[in-house]
Amino acid sequence: MPLFVAALSVPQLRRRLHLLLVLGASLALSVLLIAFRVLLTKQLLFVFLLWNLFLALIPFCLSSMLGLAAVRLRARVLLPVGAVWLLFFPNAPYILTDLFHLEPRPGVPYWYDLVLLLSCAWNGLMLAYASLYDMQAVVKHRLGATAGWVFAGGALLLSAFGIYLGRYLRFNSWDVLLNPFSLFYDILQRLLNPLYHPRAWGVTLLFGLFLLVGYATVRLLGRLEEEPAP
């Protein structure tokens, strides 16, 4: 039995290619905005956004591999790749919080930095939604539509908690391997004593709700395009 079975039709492959082209153009715009700012100011202030965009690409690449490669995946492939995907998935919507860095600075118009940060935040959000779409499709194929939406909602809530861990506690995805005890201890404290950590649950619930509503909106917009005209 082959490990991978072709998953997408020709029209689906064409739509995916169009998506890759648009996402590539949008990422190129962010890179150009950052590069031009460096040339203009001779400062590396927002270069860290390139690293954040790279991290946001990791779950997108993993989910695209699964979406392109297979309809029927063996558990020994799906589970470890899915675990790595979930570990890195919060890095994509995390870029939304880089808007915290927006403030007037000499040498660059305020509106320029606004566009730069919005461009990176938009790319992070779109990479997150595109990646989640592929993973939801895998779960839907194996377990049904309801399980797919439960998975999507759970992944977005977990990513919102991951955003909190990254922004306020400064943990990274690789701390699961490099600093597991501190990470586990801090998570356990917030689970056992939620009333002592209102910010943790405020960020998780509000960001999770925001991400879920946004994802549902994007999915509904895609369905409108698929429906035949009256």
Residue pairs with C-beta under 8 A, 6 or more apart in sequence:
3 70
3 73
3 74
3 77
4 69
4 70
4 73
5 70
5 71
5 72
6 71
7 67
7 68
7 69
7 70
7 71
8 16
8 67
8 68
16 64
16 67
16 68
19 130
23 123
23 126
23 127
23 130
26 119
26 122
26 123
26 126
27 53
27 123
29 119
30 49
30 53
30 116
30 119
30 120
30 123
31 50
31 53
33 112
33 115
33 116
33 119
34 46
34 47
34 49
34 50
34 116
34 120
37 43
37 45
37 46
37 108
37 112
37 113
37 116
38 44
38 46
38 47
40 107
40 108
41 107
41 108
45 105
46 101
46 113
46 116
46 117
49 95
49 98
49 116
49 117
49 120
52 91
52 94
52 95
52 98
52 120
52 124
53 95
53 120
53 123
53 124
55 88
55 91
55 92
55 94
55 173
56 91
56 92
56 94
56 95
56 123
56 124
56 127
56 128
57 127
58 88
58 91
59 85
59 88
59 89
59 91
59 92
59 127
59 128
59 131
60 92
60 127
60 128
60 130
60 131
62 81
62 84
62 85
62 88
62 131
63 85
63 130
63 131
63 132
63 133
63 134
63 135
64 131
64 134
65 81
66 73
66 78
66 81
66 82
66 85
66 134
66 135
66 138
67 134
67 137
67 138
70 77
71 141
73 138
78 138
82 135
82 138
85 131
85 135
86 155
86 158
87 173
87 176
88 173
89 128
89 131
89 132
89 155
89 158
89 159
89 162
90 158
90 159
90 160
90 161
90 162
90 163
90 165
90 166
90 173
91 124
91 162
91 166
91 173
92 124
92 125
92 127
92 128
92 131
92 159
93 124
93 125
93 128
93 159
93 160
93 163
93 207
93 211
94 124
94 159
94 162
94 163
94 166
94 167
95 120
95 121
95 123
95 124
95 125
96 121
96 124
96 125
96 163
96 207
97 163
97 166
97 167
98 117
98 120
98 121
99 117
99 118
99 121
100 167
101 117
102 113
102 114
102 117
104 110
105 113
125 214
128 159
128 211
129 214
129 215
129 218
132 152
132 155
132 156
132 215
133 219
135 151
135 152
135 155
136 148
136 149
136 151
136 152
137 148
139 147
139 148
139 151
140 147
140 148
152 212
152 215
153 212
156 208
156 211
156 212
156 215
157 204
157 208
157 212
159 208
159 211
160 203
160 204
160 205
160 206
160 207
160 208
160 211
161 200
161 203
161 204
161 208
162 173
163 203
163 207
164 199
164 200
164 203
164 204
164 207
165 171
165 183
165 186
165 187
166 172
167 203
168 199
168 200
168 203
169 186
171 179
171 183
171 186
175 182
175 183
176 183
189 196
189 197
190 197
190 200
190 201
194 200
194 201
